[in-house]
Amino acid sequence: MSWFLLMLGTLFGIDAEDPHLERGLQLAYFDKPLTGFLRESYDDGSIKRLSRYVDGERVAAYKWYPGGTRAFVKIYRNGKRHTEHVDWWPNGEVKYSRVFVNGIQQGEVIASYRDGTLEKRFNYVDGKQRGRQQLWNVDGSVRANFVMTATRRYGLIGEKVCNGGPSDRAEL
């Protein structure tokens, strides 16, 4: 694999081991914070990963599978995940969709199986699970369906009732 730097529309080849490429809290090239794109390619030359930097700080990351199907899109602010982050399966189905605000997960998280069948729908407030949380098996049957409060879970997780009391389900 090779890395390339795209700056001002010009393509410069940079080896990942280039001594002028400095990785730390910020990415620098020739001792200056990088503003531009860092590109990783597959052996055939197609783009594998593209990261955008402004003043040495990563502001976006994109990845593609071999053949050009997108794998993920991630946006960053102040070095932390920000806005919607989406990951796809190689067949183009959404794998994960989640939202971050300044690095903290917020709102609905949706995950799907490779065939697009819904696997998970969770809700987050300030990085913690809150509200309705749902999981499904690949055949569509319910694996979990519960409500999460600040201190407890209420509902069904697998074969267990989670309400703090004894299960009313018959033991097999």
C-alpha positions as a Markdown table, in Angstrom:
| # | Residue | x | y | z |
|---|---|---|---|---|
| 1 | Met | 0.0 | 0.0 | 0.0 |
| 2 | Ser | 1.2 | 3.5 | -0.6 |
| 3 | Trp | 0.2 | 6.9 | 0.9 |
| 4 | Phe | -0.2 | 10.0 | -1.1 |
| 5 | Leu | -0.7 | 13.6 | -0.2 |
| 6 | Leu | -3.1 | 15.7 | -2.3 |
| 7 | Met | -2.5 | 19.4 | -1.9 |
| 8 | Leu | -3.9 | 22.2 | -4.1 |
| 9 | Gly | -4.8 | 19.7 | -6.8 |
| 10 | Thr | -1.2 | 18.3 | -7.0 |
| 11 | Leu | -0.4 | 14.7 | -6.2 |
| 12 | Phe | 2.7 | 14.1 | -4.1 |
| 13 | Gly | 3.8 | 10.6 | -3.3 |
| 14 | Ile | 4.6 | 10.1 | 0.4 |
| 15 | Asp | 5.7 | 6.8 | 1.9 |
| 16 | Ala | 4.1 | 6.0 | 5.3 |
| 17 | Glu | 7.6 | 5.8 | 6.7 |
| 18 | Asp | 8.7 | 9.2 | 5.2 |
| 19 | Pro | 10.7 | 11.0 | 7.9 |
| 20 | His | 9.0 | 14.3 | 7.0 |
| 21 | Leu | 5.6 | 13.0 | 7.9 |
| 22 | Glu | 5.1 | 13.5 | 11.6 |
| 23 | Arg | 2.3 | 11.8 | 13.4 |
| 24 | Gly | 1.2 | 13.0 | 16.9 |
| 25 | Leu | -1.6 | 15.1 | 18.1 |
| 26 | Gln | -1.5 | 16.8 | 14.7 |
| 27 | Leu | -0.2 | 15.6 | 11.4 |
| 28 | Ala | 2.7 | 17.6 | 10.0 |
| 29 | Tyr | 4.7 | 17.4 | 6.8 |
| 30 | Phe | 8.1 | 19.1 | 6.7 |
| 31 | Asp | 7.6 | 20.4 | 10.2 |
| 32 | Lys | 4.4 | 22.3 | 9.2 |
| 33 | Pro | 0.8 | 21.3 | 10.2 |
| 34 | Leu | -0.7 | 19.6 | 7.2 |
| 35 | Thr | -3.6 | 21.1 | 5.3 |
| 36 | Gly | -4.7 | 18.8 | 2.5 |
| 37 | Phe | -5.5 | 15.1 | 1.9 |
| 38 | Leu | -3.7 | 12.0 | 2.9 |
| 39 | Arg | -4.5 | 9.1 | 0.6 |
| 40 | Glu | -4.0 | 5.4 | 1.1 |
| 41 | Ser | -4.3 | 3.2 | -2.0 |
| 42 | Tyr | -4.8 | -0.4 | -2.7 |
| 43 | Asp | -2.1 | -2.2 | -4.7 |
| 44 | Asp | -4.0 | -1.6 | -7.9 |
| 45 | Gly | -4.0 | 2.2 | -7.3 |
| 46 | Ser | -7.6 | 2.6 | -6.4 |
| 47 | Ile | -8.4 | 4.7 | -3.3 |
| 48 | Lys | -8.6 | 2.8 | 0.0 |
| 49 | Arg | -8.7 | 5.6 | 2.5 |
| 50 | Leu | -8.8 | 9.4 | 2.2 |
| 51 | Ser | -8.3 | 11.7 | 5.2 |
| 52 | Arg | -8.7 | 15.4 | 5.1 |
| 53 | Tyr | -6.5 | 17.6 | 7.4 |
| 54 | Val | -6.7 | 21.3 | 8.2 |
| 55 | Asp | -3.8 | 22.8 | 10.1 |
| 56 | Gly | -2.7 | 19.3 | 11.1 |
| 57 | Glu | -6.0 | 18.2 | 12.5 |
| 58 | Arg | -8.1 | 15.5 | 10.8 |
| 59 | Val | -11.5 | 16.8 | 9.9 |
| 60 | Ala | -12.8 | 13.9 | 7.7 |
| 61 | Ala | -12.1 | 10.3 | 6.9 |
| 62 | Tyr | -13.4 | 8.2 | 4.1 |
| 63 | Lys | -12.8 | 4.6 | 3.2 |
| 64 | Trp | -13.7 | 2.4 | 0.2 |
| 65 | Tyr | -13.7 | -1.4 | -0.3 |
| 66 | Pro | -11.7 | -2.9 | -3.2 |
| 67 | Gly | -13.8 | -2.1 | -6.3 |
| 68 | Gly | -14.8 | 1.3 | -5.1 |
| 69 | Thr | -17.8 | 0.7 | -2.9 |
| 70 | Arg | -17.8 | 3.1 | 0.0 |
| 71 | Ala | -17.0 | 1.7 | 3.5 |
| 72 | Phe | -17.4 | 4.7 | 5.8 |
| 73 | Val | -17.6 | 8.4 | 6.1 |
| 74 | Lys | -16.6 | 10.1 | 9.4 |
| 75 | Ile | -16.4 | 13.8 | 10.2 |
| 76 | Tyr | -14.4 | 15.3 | 13.0 |
| 77 | Arg | -14.4 | 18.6 | 15.0 |
| 78 | Asn | -11.5 | 19.4 | 17.3 |
| 79 | Gly | -10.2 | 15.9 | 16.9 |
| 80 | Lys | -13.5 | 14.3 | 18.0 |
| 81 | Arg | -16.2 | 12.5 | 16.0 |
| 82 | His | -18.9 | 14.9 | 15.0 |
| 83 | Thr | -22.1 | 14.7 | 13.0 |
| 84 | Glu | -23.5 | 11.5 | 11.4 |
| 85 | His | -21.0 | 8.6 | 10.9 |
| 86 | Val | -22.1 | 5.9 | 8.4 |
| 87 | Asp | -20.4 | 2.6 | 7.7 |
| 88 | Trp | -21.5 | 0.3 | 4.8 |
| 89 | Trp | -21.2 | -3.3 | 4.1 |
| 90 | Pro | -19.3 | -4.2 | 0.8 |
| 91 | Asn | -22.7 | -4.8 | -0.8 |
| 92 | Gly | -23.8 | -1.2 | -0.2 |
| 93 | Glu | -26.2 | -1.9 | 2.7 |
| 94 | Val | -25.8 | 0.4 | 5.7 |
| 95 | Lys | -23.9 | -1.4 | 8.4 |
| 96 | Tyr | -24.0 | 1.4 | 11.1 |
| 97 | Ser | -25.5 | 4.9 | 11.3 |
| 98 | Arg | -24.8 | 6.9 | 14.4 |
| 99 | Val | -24.5 | 10.6 | 15.4 |
| 100 | Phe | -21.8 | 12.2 | 17.5 |
| 101 | Val | -21.7 | 15.7 | 19.0 |
| 102 | Asn | -18.2 | 16.7 | 20.0 |
| 103 | Gly | -17.2 | 13.0 | 20.4 |
| 104 | Ile | -20.2 | 12.0 | 22.4 |
| 105 | Gln | -22.8 | 9.6 | 20.9 |
| 106 | Gln | -26.3 | 11.2 | 20.6 |
| 107 | Gly | -29.6 | 10.1 | 19.2 |
| 108 | Glu | -30.4 | 7.0 | 17.3 |
| 109 | Val | -27.9 | 4.3 | 16.4 |
| 110 | Ile | -29.0 | 1.9 | 13.6 |
| 111 | Ala | -27.1 | -1.3 | 12.8 |
| 112 | Ser | -28.0 | -3.8 | 10.0 |
| 113 | Tyr | -27.0 | -7.2 | 9.1 |
| 114 | Arg | -25.1 | -7.7 | 5.8 |
| 115 | Asp | -28.4 | -8.3 | 3.9 |
| 116 | Gly | -29.9 | -5.0 | 5.2 |
| 117 | Thr | -32.1 | -6.7 | 7.8 |
| 118 | Leu | -32.3 | -4.4 | 10.9 |
| 119 | Glu | -30.1 | -5.7 | 13.7 |
| 120 | Lys | -30.2 | -2.9 | 16.3 |
| 121 | Arg | -31.9 | 0.4 | 17.1 |
| 122 | Phe | -30.5 | 2.0 | 20.2 |
| 123 | Asn | -30.9 | 5.5 | 21.5 |
| 124 | Tyr | -28.3 | 7.6 | 23.2 |
| 125 | Val | -28.3 | 10.8 | 25.3 |
| 126 | Asp | -24.9 | 12.3 | 26.3 |
| 127 | Gly | -23.1 | 9.1 | 25.3 |
| 128 | Lys | -25.3 | 6.8 | 27.5 |
| 129 | Gln | -28.1 | 4.4 | 26.4 |
| 130 | Arg | -31.5 | 6.0 | 27.2 |
| 131 | Gly | -35.0 | 5.2 | 26.1 |
| 132 | Arg | -36.0 | 2.3 | 23.9 |
| 133 | Gln | -33.3 | -0.1 | 22.9 |
| 134 | Gln | -34.1 | -2.9 | 20.4 |
| 135 | Leu | -32.2 | -5.9 | 19.0 |
| 136 | Trp | -33.3 | -8.4 | 16.3 |
| 137 | Asn | -31.9 | -11.7 | 15.2 |
| 138 | Val | -31.0 | -12.2 | 11.6 |
| 139 | Asp | -34.3 | -13.9 | 11.0 |
| 140 | Gly | -36.1 | -10.8 | 12.2 |
| 141 | Ser | -37.2 | -12.2 | 15.6 |
| 142 | Val | -36.8 | -10.0 | 18.6 |
| 143 | Arg | -33.6 | -10.6 | 20.6 |
| 144 | Ala | -34.1 | -7.7 | 23.0 |
| 145 | Asn | -36.6 | -4.9 | 23.6 |
| 146 | Phe | -36.1 | -2.8 | 26.6 |
| 147 | Val | -36.2 | 0.8 | 27.9 |
| 148 | Met | -33.1 | 2.1 | 29.6 |
| 149 | Thr | -33.3 | 4.8 | 32.2 |
| 150 | Ala | -30.5 | 6.4 | 34.1 |
| 151 | Thr | -30.4 | 3.6 | 36.6 |
| 152 | Arg | -32.3 | 0.6 | 35.3 |
| 153 | Arg | -33.4 | -1.5 | 32.3 |
| 154 | Tyr | -37.0 | -2.5 | 31.8 |
| 155 | Gly | -38.1 | -5.1 | 29.3 |
| 156 | Leu | -36.9 | -8.2 | 27.6 |
| 157 | Ile | -33.2 | -9.1 | 27.0 |
| 158 | Gly | -33.0 | -12.5 | 25.4 |
| 159 | Glu | -35.0 | -14.8 | 27.7 |
| 160 | Lys | -34.6 | -12.6 | 30.7 |
| 161 | Val | -37.1 | -10.1 | 32.0 |
| 162 | Cys | -35.3 | -7.1 | 33.2 |
| 163 | Asn | -37.6 | -5.3 | 35.6 |
| 164 | Gly | -35.8 | -5.9 | 38.9 |
| 165 | Gly | -38.3 | -8.6 | 39.9 |
| 166 | Pro | -38.5 | -12.4 | 39.2 |
| 167 | Ser | -39.2 | -13.6 | 35.7 |
| 168 | Asp | -42.8 | -14.5 | 34.9 |
| 169 | Arg | -41.6 | -16.8 | 32.1 |
| 170 | Ala | -41.8 | -20.5 | 32.6 |
| 171 | Glu | -38.4 | -22.1 | 33.0 |
| 172 | Leu | -37.7 | -24.8 | 30.4 |
